Amino acid sequence: MNKNTLILFFCLSFIFAACSKKTLSFKDAEIAEEFAVNDLVFEYLTTNSKIKFSNDGKNLSATANIRLKKDSIIWVSITPGFGIEAARGLITKDSLIFINRMNKEYSAYNFKELSEKFNFNINFELLQSVLLGDMPVAPDDEDLVKKESNYYIVKQEKGPITINNFVDARSLKLERVAMQDRSKEEAFGKTRTRNNTLTLKYNDFKMLSEQVFPYENLVSLNYQRDGKKRKTEIEIQHKKANITDEALRFPFSVPEKYVQK
């Protein structure tokens, strides 16, 4: 794996009793009484997952052991085969660092740098939502909500970014997110609109500790970089998942001889 492939792999692989409900206020009283998004409630979560990655004609697959402290830390160990760890990553609220054991190097980024590198707004909440099936942006009273067929559609306008969340009307679980970034940027002496898109899809919902959890997640990112249109797709299949109240360990250290890239 080269460095750029690993960065994309980590960022987009993560970047799904009681369920908490993020409630909204609406003008429509009927919808206000019916609608609330069910989020997964936990302190610590572990998964054993299969990840398939496609980017610019490159296809990779690997096993990922993931540990998560909600709203705080995401830790991941990647093993492409033979049980040998190829890479390890640690994501916090403000940064990401990963080590590439194959090339004996490491890289560290804050989210501003990552967003600039991949020409799309990346933050901890987005990466966590990829794993959990929660809304990437917390709902508020400014959101527009309507009911169509079997879905509630929550539309959010966050500056140049438009987000449409499709929530199943029966389970109140998020099933799809469509994000469009229409930021203005300078390129080749001209101002242009990005028009980059990110789609998240959640499937294979099963019970996990008396809560509903998506075991299959699909990420599709269409963006421009270096004047070229690019597409990245990642499929995550959680083979096992476990919720626990016991504190998990997140072992991470960079070997002294590793070079920063």
Disulfide bonds with the S-S distance in Angstrom:
none
